[in-house]
């Protein structure tokens, strides 16, 4: 309500004639965007106004690394960035009250997505902080046997879905705490903390089309799970995470969760169709392509393919108009092949040639087709240049070669 | 009554598509257009007037959201002659109750 009246006031204050209509940006797949960002954040009075160059930006196919903000989320956040800027912990005036109301509403939105009670949600700065809070609890309850099982719901590199319900059943029957890092899973696959017997869950804002810098941890109340605060101070968030709760960010997280709840089925159907299209087209045109990860228990939006006899990094460089990655963003700086692929027993050479395609809510069929076409072209070209491929074409079994003579 | 509500829904549909075409970001634009088409198509056989009204209200809210989100498209425009008007628009954000 407050939201709408504020917006109406702003709309009324807008000048009647906004002037000549701005030139529409070029339509089409490769968007021309005025690239004035890199110069400097603070415009200097003496600097010449930068020429608005049109720069083609790559297609975004790396949704496991981060996701764009859904426009509905930004719309929910804006009033709290501009107008309702109160500290939600101020108890004595309207700024604090309205900010606190927004925070509690966001808490309810997050809780309803995972079937929890709002009192069980604590806002943090991200899934990493939530994971640390959950794991730290382990040190306080040392028992002879395992005291905490921590599983990722959907792997961010190969997209495999873990059998959370089954693991939850086992953990609750053995009286062991069960924590899951659901950063990639929340809002994409249905999760219910009571059905799946989850005691602790980490949620990340920027993986579900929400803002970066915010997350939440779900901590079960019945039976009570005790965690120790990582960050102590003013006692906010029931003492489990001190520090002012950033209202605009948590409002964004709440809005993202609500949108995800509404869009889950539609998105899942679309993403599955697009994923199927991508895999079929690539597998049909290229031999020796392996999809990493279990094909059945798999989240369709994260496709990890290994192209044999092609180096992953060189393929990434070749596909410069598409934003892709091999392995996870957290480890992208190191040159080692992904530990996940090594853990599932992929051969070294296949692990080095893996690429992760991410399909999300905003990915279009044209983007998928373009990516597939470029991928096929470059893999064929790189294979032509590869001596290993030549040897394989001649019928030599690479495993039989003794690479070092001395 | 049914005829006019049908006309209202169609007007809303056209207005939403028109606003969505204003998104400068390719991904947002295509998503909005696709979602609007799919959502209206999915609900085209709804008969219950209460449900229709709920859906129409939801669509109106989304239309407002799209309209608001496209307003800062000025900021990415080549010709920054509008900067003075722009600052007055931004200033109107800072309304104190």
Interface residues (C-beta under 8 A of the other chain):
Chain A: X6 X7 X9 X10 X13 X14 X15 X18 X19 X20 X22 X23 X25 X28 X29 X31 X33 X34 X49 X52 X60 X68 X71 X72 X74 X75 X78 X82 X83 X94 X266 X361 X362 X363 X364
Chain B: X23 X24 X25 X26 X27 X28 X30 X31 X32 X34 X35 X38 X62 X64 X65 X66 X68 X69 X73 X74 X76 X77 X78 X79 X80 X81 X82 X85 X88 X89 X92 X93 X94 X95 X97
